[in-house]
Amino acid sequence: MPKVLSIILGGGKGTRLYPLTKERSKPAVPFGGKHRIVDIPISNCINSDFRQIYLLTQFNSASLHMHIANAYNFDRFSKGFVEILAAEQTLEHSGWYEGTADAVRKNFVHFKTQNPTHYMILSGDQLYQMDLQEYFDKHVSSGADISIATTAVTREDASGFGIMKIDKNQRITEFMEKPDKQLNIDDWKIPVEARDHTIPKNKEYLASMGIYIFNSEVMEEALDNDLTDFGKQIIPNAIKKYKVHSYIYNGYWEDIGTIKNFYDCTLDLTSITPRFNFYNEETPIYTHARNLAPSKMNKALITRSTASEGCVITESTITDSVIGVRSIIEGNSILEGVICMGADYYETNEEKIANSKKGIPNIGIGYNTQIRHAIIDKNAHIGNNCSIGYGAPLEDQEDSIMVVKDGIIVIKKNAIIPNGTVI
């Protein structure tokens, strides 16, 4: 029987998601109110019955370690695991991971002990629900050495991706990295024989999703060099040497590695028919079970919004917003288009009294406060009578309590915003 190791790439410093990655790694960034980004690829693996999972990371990994330890404990009979492999010094190498391929290469010593027949490479900052078992079955039946998951894109969007040229049998023959918008690439269109009715007519090109399956011996051969990146180096070289197959995925898929994409994809969860479905019981998204009390609404008007467990919301108006675990929102407050990540803990009365003497508001959102078009990171202390996001649009900037990117205000983790503050 095939033995597949799933390898989730945790990425680098996550600078595009800063300040959400200031104190945590990119996979550990909270998502959807109660989950973390890393829960998405892990859940895809588990739902597809691939339960031997490695997560490669090297930056700010403490919170990620804690989350994985609390969320993913397999019984002794399943032989499943989720194990974090952080960059480490050995006698063979002493540096950081220098890229996606380098991270995998430096961990072969751990992977080979499992005697895998195949490696599945997944990204840690994408939003999708894919049947990875179907993907793997197509890889095996195609007789390919490597399979690359691809998604159809328009000519305009093609300039932002690595583009694949395929033949009528879906074998990849060429690769092009982010073609210039003025370049004529008509001969790179998806062949008629490889299209089906589910692909929109205006999407004529195939973009790499950064999700790969390698036969194990091919992976080891392909990485027997000094090349550091899968997308820019390993894959283009492999196309020339190996049989590389395209698996065309027609479902929802988004990169949530920037503040704007993260904000847009999170708020889409509040739409009537969200593109990412948290409500499919056959393919649940797993996470840390916190055993919190149900959220309590002490009179509130809530429209197109979600609230995770453990929240207390009092006489507030909330629209198009995602409210995270343990969020405390006091009376007469208004939230519009807000991602409120909540808190890691509840403050005790003693802590509240001590902070009050220092002029520090309670964790949560105070009375008569208005917030619009913003992300509130965890454990933020936002006082009474504050106004955030209701003035003129702000230019990109950073100070001690916030960062503004693409017009989105991001309140930093543990930030203290005194009563009456206007941003």
Protein Blocks (a to p, Z undefined) as FASTA:
>chain_A
ZZddddddebjnolmmpcklmmbcfklpcehhlacfklmmmmmmmmnopabdcdddfehk
llmmmmmmmmmccdfklopacddddddddfkbccdcfbjklmmmmmmmmmmmnopabdcd
ddfkbccdddfklmmmmmmmnopabdcddddddfklmmmpccddddfkopafbdcehiaf
klccklmpccfklpcfklcfklmbdcdehiacddfklmmmmmnccbfbfklmmmmmmmmm
mccdddddfbdcddfkbfklmmmmmmmmmmmbdfbdckbmklccddddehiacdddehia
dehiaddehiacehiacehiacdehiacdehiacehiacebjabdcdfklmmmmmmnopa
cedjdehiacehiaddehiacdehiaehiaccddddddfkbcceehiacddehiacdehi
aZZ
